Amino acid sequence: MIMESPTLPDTEVTCLNCEACCCRLEVMLITDTGVPDNFIAIDKWGGMTMARLEDGWCSALDRSTMMCMIYENRPWVCREFEVGKHECLYERSANL
């Protein structure tokens, strides 16, 4: 399957205008970064992911600011998901 290139945003993506599109993705916890237990979901096989709210948003997202409430302790996957890079732009284009 060939993924189409995303439509580039009109402005540079920054933490202030990112819209937190990545906070709707499932995030597996594969390293210990200190994520507080109340933000962790455990599946029936014992795998850990970031807990998500009923509407699909990550439970660590502050909905009033659209910023991560546990930024200093965010999972490795979140640390590797760079704002403005290909994966970020792809998720933004998928949510337009």
N, C-alpha and C positions, 0 to 999 in steps of 0.2 A: 504494500500500500504506500503510495507516494503522498506525503504531507505537503500541502500547498504552503508557500511562504506567507507569513502573516502580513497584513496591511500595516505598514509602519505608522505609529502615532504621529500626529501633527507636531507634538512637542516632545522634548526629551522626558523619559520616564524617570521620576524621582520618588523618594519616599512620600513626598507631599501630594503627588498626583497619581499614585500607582493603582488605586481602586482595589487593592488587595485581591486580585483575581486568583492568585495562587492559594489563597486561604480557603478555597473551595475544593482543593485537591486532597486526596487521601495521603496522609503523611505517616509513613512507617517509622517507628523509633528503633534505630539499629545501633545507636551508641548512647551512652549515658551523658547527657548534657545538663542534667539537673531539672528536667521538666517536672513541675509539681504534679503530684499524683492526681489531683482533681482535674487535670487536663489530659489524662491518659485513659484510653479505652483499651480493654483487653478482649480479644476475640476468643471463640470457643477452643482454639488450638493453643492459646497462650501468647499469641502475637500481640505486640503493643503498637497502637497508633495514637495519633492525636485525636482526642475526643472531638466530635462534631455535633453541632446543634441540629435540631429537627429540620431546619431549613438548609442544611448542608454546610454552613460556615464553620470554620475552626472555632472551638470554644475559647481559644486564647486571643481571639481578635476582639479588640475594643471597638464596638460598633459605632461609638460616637466619634472616634478619631480615625477609625480604619487602620489602626496600628497594633502591633503585637504587644500584648501585656506581659509577655515573658521573653522579650527580645534577647536579653543577655543569656537566657537559658533555653533558647529555641533549639529544636532538633537539628541534627547535622544536615538532613535533607533541606530544611529551610535555609540554613547557612549557605548551602551550595546553589540555591535557586537565586541567581543574581538578577537584581532589578535592571530592566532594560536590555537583558541579553535575549538570545533566541527563544528559550523556553518561556520567558516572561512575555515577550511580544506575541508568541503563539497563543498563550492563554488569554491575553488581552483581546486579541482578534477574535477568538472563539466566543467571547462574551459581548461582542458588539451587537 
